[in-house]
Amino acid sequence: MPALLSDTDFRDTHVFIAGGSSGINLGVAHRFAEFGAKLSICSRSAERVEAAVRKLQDHGGDVFGTSADVRDYTQIDQALQEAATRNGPIKTLIAGQAGNFLAPALGMSANGFKTVVDIDLNGSFNVFRAGFDHLVKPGASCIAISAPQAIHAYTFQTHVCAAKAGLDMLCRGLALEWAPVGVRVNTIIPGPIEGTEGMKRLAPTEEMKKHVAKGTPMQRLGQKSEVGDAALFLASPMSAYVTGGNLPVDGGVTLTGASRMNEGMRQAFSSTSQNRA
C-alpha cells in the first residue's frame, strides 16, 4: 500500500531553510516542525532569526538559527557548516530567500536590479553549492522557492522575472547533474499568498488584495501552510522519482497569464508613487 504524507516521519530529519525567518519560508518551517523535523533557519537579520526561532520553539520545534547573507558565499558556507555540526547531515535544503519591489525598468538603478538577482539567483546557487557537501546522499531533496514571474512577464517586475527564470534553469541544471548521486532538485512556484511581505508590497490595500484573489482561477489567496505542504511532499519519499520539476502552488495563476496581476501591480505602483509625492 502506498505511503501517505500523514504517515511520513520527519523526526531526526534535518531541514535547512535559507530565508526561513519570515513569510512563506517561516510557514514552511512551521509545517516541518509539526512533522517533527530538526530545523535550521538562516537569514540576514539576527533579530528576525531569533524571533522566528522563538515562534517555532513555542510550537515544539527543534530549531537552530543563524544569520548570514546568502549573497556572501563565505557567510552561507559557515552557516551551513554550523547547522550540520549541530543537527547532522541535511536531508532537505531549501533556498527561499527573495528580494522584490515595484519599479519600472527605466526607474530602476543597476544596483537595484543586481541586488534582486544576487539574492534570488546567485544566493540560491550559493546555498545549494555550499550545502552540497552536507547533504544526505542518496536521498536529499533541494527545493527553491520560485515565482510566477519565472514563467510570465509582470509589469514593474523585470528584475524578479530575470532572477526567477534564472533560478528555475539553475535548479533544472543541478537536478540533471546531481541525480546520479541521489540528490533531487525541484522548485515550488507560490502564487499570491496571504500574510506575506510580497502581498503587502504588491497589493497594499484590502481592495487590491480582493482584486488579486479574484484574478486567480480558484478565486482566493493561498495560505503559507499550503506552500509548506508542497515542500513536505517534495521532501518525502512520495516524491522519490521527482526531480527537475516546477510545482505551482498558485490557485492556477500560471495557467492564465499575468494580465490580472499586471493590472493590480499598476494600481499598487500608482498608489505607492502618489504616497511618496
Secondary structure, 3 states (H helix, E strand, C coil): CCCCHHHCCCCCCEEEEECCCCHHHHHHHHHHHHCCCEEEEEECCHHHHHHHHHHHHHCCCEEEEEECCCCCHHHHHHHHHHHHHHHCCECEEEECCCCCCCCCHHHCCHHHHHHHHHHHHHHHHHHHHHHHHHECCCCCEEEEECCHHHCCCCCCCHHHHHHHHHHHHHHHHHHHHHHHHCCEEEEEEECCECCCHHHHHHCCCHHHHHHHHHCCCCCCCECHHHHHHHHHHHHCHHHCCCCCCEEEECCCHHHHCCHHHHHHHHHHHHHHHHHHC
